[in-house]
Amino acid sequence: MDRKEWSIPEMMMGTKPVAREGHVACMIGRFLVVSGGYNDHGRLFDAHVLDTDTMVWEALDTSLNQVRIRTCVCAFVGLKRSESEGEHPVMTSTLCSA
């Protein structure tokens, strides 16, 4: 990550997000958060986190955060720390509608 060059990692594990466009992506600490967007099948209401230290994807539970229409998109992401699990990203809000 320090080379500032594009590269494709050799192996990533976990639940990878599907290809998409029009999504939100932000980096917080070592975590890359990808949420929403759309593809050939329609709108996507999911969120995934990549831990760039371990290269493991994790799908976040977004079942309570579905919005039918989006007119603007924003993301608010923070880190939650716990002694048993360490640092994990927490998405407090992924969408806003005007």
The first five atom37 places (N, CA, C, CB, O) and aatype in JSON, in Angstrom:
{
  "aatype": [12, 3, 1, 11, 6, 17, 15, 9, 14, 6, 12, 12, 12, 7, 16, 11, 14, 19, 0, 1, 6, 7, 8, 19, 0, 4, 12, 9, 7, 1, 13, 10, 19, 19, 15, 7, 7, 18, 2, 3, 8, 7, 1, 10, 13, 3, 0, 8, 19, 10, 3, 16, 3, 16, 12, 19, 17, 6, 0, 10, 3, 16, 15, 10, 2, 5, 19, 1, 9, 1, 16, 4, 19, 4, 0, 13, 19, 7, 10, 11, 1, 15, 6, 15, 6, 7, 6, 8, 14, 19, 12, 16, 15, 16, 10, 4, 15, 0],
  "atom_mask": [
    [1, 1, 1, 1, 1],
    [1, 1, 1, 1, 1],
    [1, 1, 1, 1, 1],
    [1, 1, 1, 1, 1],
    [1, 1, 1, 1, 1],
    [1, 1, 1, 1, 1],
    [1, 1, 1, 1, 1],
    [1, 1, 1, 1, 1],
    [1, 1, 1, 1, 1],
    [1, 1, 1, 1, 1],
    [1, 1, 1, 1, 1],
    [1, 1, 1, 1, 1],
    [1, 1, 1, 1, 1],
    [1, 1, 1, 0, 1],
    [1, 1, 1, 1, 1],
    [1, 1, 1, 1, 1],
    [1, 1, 1, 1, 1],
    [1, 1, 1, 1, 1],
    [1, 1, 1, 1, 1],
    [1, 1, 1, 1, 1],
    [1, 1, 1, 1, 1],
    [1, 1, 1, 0, 1],
    [1, 1, 1, 1, 1],
    [1, 1, 1, 1, 1],
    [1, 1, 1, 1, 1],
    [1, 1, 1, 1, 1],
    [1, 1, 1, 1, 1],
    [1, 1, 1, 1, 1],
    [1, 1, 1, 0, 1],
    [1, 1, 1, 1, 1],
    [1, 1, 1, 1, 1],
    [1, 1, 1, 1, 1],
    [1, 1, 1, 1, 1],
    [1, 1, 1, 1, 1],
    [1, 1, 1, 1, 1],
    [1, 1, 1, 0, 1],
    [1, 1, 1, 0, 1],
    [1, 1, 1, 1, 1],
    [1, 1, 1, 1, 1],
    [1, 1, 1, 1, 1],
    [1, 1, 1, 1, 1],
    [1, 1, 1, 0, 1],
    [1, 1, 1, 1, 1],
    [1, 1, 1, 1, 1],
    [1, 1, 1, 1, 1],
    [1, 1, 1, 1, 1],
    [1, 1, 1, 1, 1],
    [1, 1, 1, 1, 1],
    [1, 1, 1, 1, 1],
    [1, 1, 1, 1, 1],
    [1, 1, 1, 1, 1],
    [1, 1, 1, 1, 1],
    [1, 1, 1, 1, 1],
    [1, 1, 1, 1, 1],
    [1, 1, 1, 1, 1],
    [1, 1, 1, 1, 1],
    [1, 1, 1, 1, 1],
    [1, 1, 1, 1, 1],
    [1, 1, 1, 1, 1],
    [1, 1, 1, 1, 1],
    [1, 1, 1, 1, 1],
    [1, 1, 1, 1, 1],
    [1, 1, 1, 1, 1],
    [1, 1, 1, 1, 1],
    [1, 1, 1, 1, 1],
    [1, 1, 1, 1, 1],
    [1, 1, 1, 1, 1],
    [1, 1, 1, 1, 1],
    [1, 1, 1, 1, 1],
    [1, 1, 1, 1, 1],
    [1, 1, 1, 1, 1],
    [1, 1, 1, 1, 1],
    [1, 1, 1, 1, 1],
    [1, 1, 1, 1, 1],
    [1, 1, 1, 1, 1],
    [1, 1, 1, 1, 1],
    [1, 1, 1, 1, 1],
    [1, 1, 1, 0, 1],
    [1, 1, 1, 1, 1],
    [1, 1, 1, 1, 1],
    [1, 1, 1, 1, 1],
    [1, 1, 1, 1, 1],
    [1, 1, 1, 1, 1],
    [1, 1, 1, 1, 1],
    [1, 1, 1, 1, 1],
    [1, 1, 1, 0, 1],
    [1, 1, 1, 1, 1],
    [1, 1, 1, 1, 1],
    [1, 1, 1, 1, 1],
    [1, 1, 1, 1, 1],
    [1, 1, 1, 1, 1],
    [1, 1, 1, 1, 1],
    [1, 1, 1, 1, 1],
    [1, 1, 1, 1, 1],
    [1, 1, 1, 1, 1],
    [1, 1, 1, 1, 1],
    [1, 1, 1, 1, 1],
    [1, 1, 1, 1, 1]
  ],
  "atom_positions": [
    [[0.8, -1.2, 0.0], [0.0, 0.0, 0.0], [0.85, 1.27, 0.0], [-0.92, -0.01, 1.19], [0.33, 2.34, -0.31]],
    [[2.11, 1.2, 0.32], [2.94, 2.39, 0.4], [3.52, 2.8, -0.95], [4.05, 2.17, 1.38], [4.11, 3.88, -1.06]],
    [[3.37, 1.96, -1.99], [3.98, 2.25, -3.28], [3.21, 3.26, -4.11], [4.11, 0.99, -4.06], [3.77, 3.82, -5.05]],
    [[1.96, 3.51, -3.78], [1.1, 4.42, -4.52], [0.97, 4.0, -5.98], [1.63, 5.84, -4.44], [1.02, 4.83, -6.89]],
    [[0.81, 2.7, -6.19], [0.6, 2.13, -7.51], [-0.64, 1.25, -7.46], [1.85, 1.32, -7.97], [-0.96, 0.66, -6.43]],
    [[-1.34, 1.16, -8.59], [-2.46, 0.25, -8.69], [-1.94, -1.17, -8.84], [-3.38, 0.62, -9.87], [-0.99, -1.42, -9.58]],
    [[-2.57, -2.08, -8.13], [-2.21, -3.48, -8.26], [-3.43, -4.34, -7.93], [-1.01, -3.84, -7.33], [-4.38, -3.87, -7.3]],
    [[-3.4, -5.57, -8.35], [-4.47, -6.51, -8.04], [-3.91, -7.5, -7.03], [-4.99, -7.24, -9.33], [-2.95, -8.21, -7.32]],
    [[-4.51, -7.56, -5.83], [-4.03, -8.52, -4.83], [-4.14, -9.95, -5.34], [-4.81, -8.37, -3.52], [-5.06, -10.28, -6.09]],
    [[-3.2, -10.79, -4.94], [-3.19, -12.17, -5.4], [-4.38, -12.96, -4.87], [-1.9, -12.85, -4.98], [-4.97, -13.76, -5.6]],
    [[-4.75, -12.74, -3.62], [-5.84, -13.51, -3.05], [-6.6, -12.66, -2.04], [-5.33, -14.79, -2.39], [-6.0, -12.02, -1.17]],
    [[-7.92, -12.68, -2.16], [-8.79, -12.07, -1.17], [-9.78, -13.12, -0.72], [-9.51, -10.79, -1.74], [-10.24, -13.93, -1.53]],
    [[-10.12, -13.1, 0.54], [-11.03, -14.08, 1.11], [-12.32, -13.39, 1.52], [-10.38, -14.81, 2.33], [-12.43, -12.16, 1.46]],
    [[-13.29, -14.17, 1.94], [-14.53, -13.63, 2.48], [-15.61, -13.42, 1.43], [0.0, 0.0, 0.0], [-15.52, -13.92, 0.31]],
    [[-16.64, -12.66, 1.82], [-17.79, -12.38, 0.97], [-17.53, -11.12, 0.17], [-19.09, -12.24, 1.81], [-17.72, -10.01, 0.67]],
    [[-17.09, -11.28, -1.07], [-16.73, -10.15, -1.92], [-17.98, -9.48, -2.48], [-15.81, -10.6, -3.07], [-18.97, -10.15, -2.75]],
    [[-17.94, -8.15, -2.64], [-19.08, -7.48, -3.26], [-19.13, -7.76, -4.77], [-19.01, -5.96, -3.01], [-18.11, -8.04, -5.39]],
    [[-20.32, -7.68, -5.34], [-20.46, -7.83, -6.78], [-19.99, -6.56, -7.47], [-21.93, -8.14, -7.17], [-19.91, -5.5, -6.84]],
    [[-19.66, -6.66, -8.76], [-19.26, -5.49, -9.54], [-20.39, -4.48, -9.55], [-18.86, -5.88, -10.99], [-21.56, -4.86, -9.6]],
    [[-20.05, -3.18, -9.5], [-21.06, -2.13, -9.39], [-20.52, -0.8, -9.86], [-21.56, -2.02, -7.97], [-19.32, -0.65, -10.09]],
    [[-21.41, 0.17, -9.99], [-21.05, 1.56, -10.24], [-22.01, 2.44, -9.46], [-21.07, 1.89, -11.77], [-23.04, 1.97, -8.98]],
    [[-21.67, 3.71, -9.34], [-22.53, 4.64, -8.6], [-22.58, 4.35, -7.12], [0.0, 0.0, 0.0], [-23.58, 4.65, -6.47]],
    [[-21.54, 3.76, -6.57], [-21.51, 3.35, -5.18], [-20.72, 4.35, -4.32], [-20.89, 1.96, -5.05], [-20.12, 5.29, -4.84]],
    [[-20.74, 4.13, -3.03], [-19.92, 4.88, -2.08], [-18.76, 3.98, -1.68], [-20.75, 5.34, -0.82], [-18.97, 2.8, -1.38]],
    [[-17.57, 4.51, -1.66], [-16.4, 3.78, -1.16], [-15.56, 4.75, -0.35], [-15.56, 3.14, -2.34], [-15.28, 5.86, -0.8]],
    [[-15.17, 4.34, 0.82], [-14.3, 5.2, 1.63], [-13.36, 4.33, 2.45], [-15.14, 6.13, 2.57], [-13.65, 3.18, 2.79]],
    [[-12.23, 4.9, 2.74], [-11.18, 4.23, 3.5], [-11.16, 4.84, 4.89], [-9.79, 4.37, 2.81], [-11.15, 6.06, 5.05]],
    [[-11.16, 3.99, 5.91], [-11.0, 4.46, 7.28], [-10.03, 3.52, 7.97], [-12.37, 4.54, 8.04], [-10.31, 2.33, 8.16]],
    [[-8.91, 4.07, 8.33], [-7.86, 3.22, 8.88], [-7.46, 2.18, 7.85], [0.0, 0.0, 0.0], [-7.14, 2.52, 6.71]],
    [[-7.49, 0.94, 8.24], [-7.13, -0.15, 7.32], [-8.33, -0.75, 6.6], [-6.4, -1.23, 8.08], [-8.19, -1.73, 5.87]],
    [[-9.52, -0.18, 6.8], [-10.74, -0.74, 6.25], [-11.24, 0.05, 5.03], [-11.83, -0.77, 7.31], [-11.3, 1.28, 5.06]],
    [[-11.59, -0.68, 3.97], [-12.24, -0.1, 2.8], [-13.71, -0.49, 2.87], [-11.57, -0.59, 1.46], [-14.04, -1.67, 2.9]],
    [[-14.59, 0.5, 2.88], [-16.03, 0.26, 2.97], [-16.65, 0.59, 1.62], [-16.68, 1.11, 4.11], [-16.44, 1.68, 1.08]],
    [[-17.41, -0.35, 1.06], [-18.1, -0.17, -0.21], [-19.59, -0.4, 0.04], [-17.55, -1.16, -1.32], [-19.97, -1.39, 0.65]],
    [[-20.42, 0.54, -0.42], [-21.85, 0.44, -0.15], [-22.67, 0.93, -1.33], [-22.2, 1.24, 1.1], [-22.31, 1.89, -2.01]],
    [[-23.79, 0.26, -1.57], [-24.78, 0.71, -2.54], [-24.3, 0.67, -3.97], [0.0, 0.0, 0.0], [-23.4, -0.08, -4.33]],
    [[-24.94, 1.51, -4.78], [-24.66, 1.56, -6.2], [-25.68, 0.75, -6.98], [0.0, 0.0, 0.0], [-26.76, 0.44, -6.48]],
    [[-25.31, 0.39, -8.19], [-26.19, -0.41, -9.03], [-25.36, -1.19, -10.05], [-27.23, 0.47, -9.75], [-24.2, -0.87, -10.3]],
    [[-26.0, -2.2, -10.62], [-25.37, -2.98, -11.69], [-26.45, -3.32, -12.71], [-24.68, -4.28, -11.14], [-27.53, -2.73, -12.69]],
    [[-26.2, -4.26, -13.6], [-27.17, -4.62, -14.64], [-28.48, -5.17, -14.08], [-26.57, -5.63, -15.58], [-29.49, -5.19, -14.78]],
    [[-28.47, -5.61, -12.83], [-29.66, -6.19, -12.2], [-30.46, -5.19, -11.4], [-29.25, -7.33, -11.32], [-31.52, -5.54, -10.88]],
    [[-29.98, -3.95, -11.28], [-30.71, -2.93, -10.53], [-29.89, -2.33, -9.4], [0.0, 0.0, 0.0], [-28.67, -2.46, -9.36]],
    [[-30.6, -1.67, -8.47], [-29.95, -1.02, -7.33], [-29.43, -2.06, -6.34], [-30.92, -0.07, -6.64], [-29.99, -3.14, -6.19]],
    [[-28.35, -1.69, -5.67], [-27.76, -2.55, -4.65], [-27.9, -1.86, -3.29], [-26.27, -2.86, -4.96], [-27.56, -0.69, -3.15]],
    [[-28.37, -2.58, -2.32], [-28.57, -2.05, -0.97], [-27.68, -2.77, 0.03], [-30.04, -2.16, -0.55], [-28.08, -3.01, 1.16]],
    [[-26.47, -3.12, -0.4], [-25.57, -3.87, 0.46], [-24.37, -3.02, 0.88], [-25.1, -5.15, -0.24], [-24.18, -1.91, 0.39]],
    [[-23.59, -3.56, 1.77], [-22.35, -2.91, 2.21], [-21.33, -4.0, 2.53], [-22.59, -1.98, 3.46], [-21.67, -5.03, 3.12]],
    [[-20.09, -3.76, 2.14], [-19.01, -4.71, 2.37], [-17.79, -3.97, 2.91], [-18.65, -5.47, 1.07], [-17.58, -2.79, 2.6]],
    [[-17.0, -4.66, 3.71], [-15.79, -4.08, 4.28], [-14.61, -4.98, 3.95], [-15.94, -3.89, 5.82], [-14.68, -6.2, 4.14]],
    [[-13.54, -4.37, 3.46], [-12.3, -5.11, 3.22], [-11.28, -4.67, 4.25], [-11.76, -4.86, 1.77], [-10.95, -3.49, 4.35]],
    [[-10.77, -5.62, 5.03], [-9.67, -5.37, 5.95], [-8.39, -5.49, 5.12], [-9.67, -6.38, 7.18], [-8.03, -6.59, 4.71]],
    [[-7.71, -4.38, 4.88], [-6.55, -4.4, 3.99], [-5.32, -5.04, 4.61], [-6.22, -2.99, 3.56], [-4.35, -5.31, 3.91]],
    [[-5.34, -5.28, 5.91], [-4.24, -6.03, 6.53], [-4.35, -7.52, 6.24], [-4.22, -5.79, 8.05], [-3.34, -8.18, 5.96]],
    [[-5.57, -8.05, 6.32], [-5.78, -9.48, 6.12], [-6.31, -9.81, 4.73], [-6.73, -10.01, 7.18], [-6.32, -10.98, 4.34]],
    [[-6.77, -8.8, 3.99], [-7.39, -8.96, 2.66], [-8.62, -9.87, 2.74], [-6.37, -9.54, 1.66], [-8.85, -10.7, 1.86]],
    [[-9.41, -9.7, 3.8], [-10.64, -10.45, 3.99], [-11.84, -9.5, 3.88], [-10.64, -11.19, 5.37], [-11.9, -8.49, 4.58]],
    [[-12.79, -9.83, 2.99], [-14.03, -9.09, 2.84], [-15.05, -9.59, 3.85], [-14.58, -9.23, 1.41], [-15.07, -10.77, 4.2]],
    [[-15.9, -8.69, 4.32], [-17.01, -9.06, 5.19], [-18.25, -8.3, 4.74], [-16.68, -8.75, 6.69], [-18.2, -7.09, 4.54]],
    [[-19.36, -9.0, 4.57], [-20.63, -8.36, 4.23], [-21.26, -7.84, 5.52], [-21.6, -9.36, 3.5], [-21.35, -8.56, 6.51]],
    [[-21.71, -6.58, 5.5], [-22.38, -6.0, 6.66], [-23.88, -6.23, 6.55], [-22.07, -4.49, 6.78], [-24.42, -6.32, 5.45]],
    [[-24.55, -6.33, 7.69], [-25.99, -6.5, 7.71], [-26.64, -5.14, 7.43], [-26.48, -7.09, 9.07], [-26.55, -4.23, 8.26]],
    [[-27.29, -5.01, 6.29], [-27.94, -3.75, 5.93], [-29.46, -3.92, 5.86], [-27.41, -3.24, 4.59], [-30.14, -3.08, 5.28]],
    [[-29.98, -4.98, 6.45], [-31.4, -5.28, 6.32], [-32.3, -4.19, 6.91], [-31.7, -6.6, 7.0], [-33.44, -4.05, 6.47]],
    [[-31.83, -3.42, 7.87], [-32.64, -2.37, 8.48], [-32.41, -1.01, 7.84], [-32.35, -2.28, 9.97], [-32.99, -0.02, 8.27]],
    [[-31.56, -0.94, 6.82], [-31.16, 0.35, 6.25], [-31.42, 0.4, 4.75], [-29.68, 0.61, 6.53], [-30.57, 0.87, 4.0]],
    [[-32.59, -0.07, 4.3], [-32.89, -0.03, 2.87], [-33.75, 1.18, 2.54], [-33.61, -1.32, 2.42], [-34.73, 1.47, 3.23]],
    [[-33.36, 1.87, 1.5], [-34.08, 3.05, 1.03], [-34.46, 2.8, -0.42], [-33.21, 4.36, 1.18], [-33.63, 2.33, -1.19]],
    [[-35.69, 3.09, -0.8], [-36.14, 2.81, -2.16], [-35.59, 3.79, -3.19], [-37.64, 2.83, -2.21], [-35.23, 3.38, -4.29]],
    [[-35.51, 5.06, -2.85], [-35.06, 6.06, -3.82], [-33.9, 6.84, -3.22], [-36.22, 7.01, -4.21], [-33.95, 7.26, -2.07]],
    [[-32.85, 7.03, -4.02], [-31.7, 7.81, -3.58], [-31.56, 9.03, -4.47], [-30.4, 6.95, -3.61], [-31.55, 8.91, -5.7]],
    [[-31.47, 10.19, -3.86], [-31.21, 11.38, -4.65], [-29.83, 11.94, -4.35], [-32.27, 12.43, -4.38], [-29.29, 12.71, -5.14]],
    [[-29.27, 11.56, -3.24], [-27.87, 11.88, -2.95], [-27.34, 10.77, -2.05], [-27.72, 13.29, -2.28], [-28.11, 10.13, -1.33]],
    [[-26.06, 10.57, -2.08], [-25.46, 9.49, -1.31], [-24.33, 10.05, -0.47], [-24.96, 8.36, -2.23], [-23.53, 10.86, -0.95]],
    [[-24.26, 9.62, 0.77], [-23.13, 9.98, 1.62], [-22.88, 8.84, 2.59], [-23.4, 11.32, 2.39], [-23.75, 8.0, 2.83]],
    [[-21.69, 8.81, 3.15], [-21.35, 7.74, 4.09], [-20.73, 8.33, 5.33], [-20.38, 6.72, 3.45], [-19.94, 9.27, 5.26]],
    [[-21.09, 7.8, 6.46], [-20.5, 8.16, 7.74], [-19.97, 6.88, 8.36], [-21.54, 8.88, 8.68], [-20.74, 6.0, 8.74]],
    [[-18.67, 6.79, 8.46], [-18.05, 5.56, 8.93], [-17.14, 5.87, 10.09], [-17.28, 4.85, 7.79], [-16.43, 6.88, 10.07]],
    [[-17.14, 5.03, 11.09], [-16.25, 5.18, 12.23], [-15.68, 3.83, 12.62], [0.0, 0.0, 0.0], [-16.08, 2.79, 12.09]],
    [[-14.76, 3.84, 13.55], [-14.19, 2.6, 14.05], [-14.76, 2.3, 15.42], [-12.65, 2.68, 14.12], [-14.87, 3.18, 16.27]],
    [[-15.13, 1.06, 15.62], [-15.59, 0.58, 16.92], [-14.52, -0.35, 17.46], [-16.98, -0.14, 16.83], [-14.05, -1.22, 16.74]],
    [[-14.15, -0.17, 18.68], [-13.12, -1.02, 19.29], [-13.75, -1.9, 20.36], [-11.98, -0.17, 19.89], [-14.56, -1.45, 21.17]],
    [[-13.35, -3.16, 20.35], [-13.75, -4.05, 21.44], [-12.54, -4.9, 21.8], [-14.97, -4.94, 21.04], [-11.74, -5.24, 20.93]],
    [[-12.42, -5.23, 23.05], [-11.27, -6.01, 23.51], [-11.23, -7.39, 22.86], [-11.29, -6.16, 25.02], [-10.15, -7.91, 22.57]],
    [[-12.4, -7.98, 22.64], [-12.43, -9.34, 22.09], [-12.23, -9.38, 20.58], [-13.73, -10.0, 22.44], [-11.66, -10.34, 20.06]],
    [[-12.69, -8.35, 19.86], [-12.65, -8.39, 18.4], [-11.7, -7.37, 17.79], [-14.01, -8.19, 17.85], [-11.48, -7.42, 16.58]],
    [[-11.16, -6.46, 18.54], [-10.28, -5.43, 17.98], [-11.07, -4.34, 17.29], [0.0, 0.0, 0.0], [-12.22, -4.07, 17.67]],
    [[-10.48, -3.7, 16.29], [-11.13, -2.61, 15.56], [-12.01, -3.16, 14.44], [-10.1, -1.65, 14.99], [-11.61, -4.07, 13.72]],
    [[-13.21, -2.6, 14.31], [-14.12, -2.94, 13.23], [-14.82, -1.67, 12.77], [-15.15, -4.02, 13.67], [-15.19, -0.83, 13.59]],
    [[-15.01, -1.52, 11.45], [-15.72, -0.34, 10.97], [-17.2, -0.43, 11.28], [-15.51, -0.15, 9.47], [-17.78, -1.52, 11.28]],
    [[-17.8, 0.71, 11.54], [-19.23, 0.79, 11.8], [-19.8, 1.85, 10.88], [-19.53, 1.12, 13.3], [-19.37, 3.0, 10.91]],
    [[-20.77, 1.47, 10.05], [-21.4, 2.41, 9.16], [-22.64, 2.93, 9.86], [-21.75, 1.77, 7.79], [-23.61, 2.19, 10.05]],
    [[-22.63, 4.2, 10.26], [-23.74, 4.75, 11.01], [-24.85, 5.25, 10.11], [-23.27, 5.86, 11.89], [-26.01, 5.28, 10.53]],
    [[-24.53, 5.63, 8.89], [-25.54, 6.05, 7.93], [-24.92, 5.94, 6.54], [-26.05, 7.5, 8.22], [-23.8, 6.4, 6.32]],
    [[-25.64, 5.35, 5.61], [-25.08, 5.24, 4.27], [-25.8, 6.09, 3.25], [-25.1, 3.81, 3.83], [-25.26, 6.35, 2.18]],
    [[-27.01, 6.51, 3.56], [-27.8, 7.22, 2.56], [-28.48, 8.45, 3.13], [-28.83, 6.3, 1.97], [-28.8, 8.5, 4.31]],
    [[-28.7, 9.42, 2.28], [-29.58, 10.52, 2.64], [-30.42, 10.84, 1.41], [-28.76, 11.78, 3.13], [-29.91, 10.79, 0.29]],
    [[-31.68, 11.15, 1.6], [-32.55, 11.48, 0.48], [-33.0, 12.93, 0.61], [-33.78, 10.54, 0.43], [-33.35, 13.4, 1.69]],
    [[-32.97, 13.63, -0.5], [-33.41, 15.03, -0.5], [-34.84, 15.11, -0.93], [-32.55, 15.88, -1.42], [-35.41, 16.21, -1.0]]
  ]
}
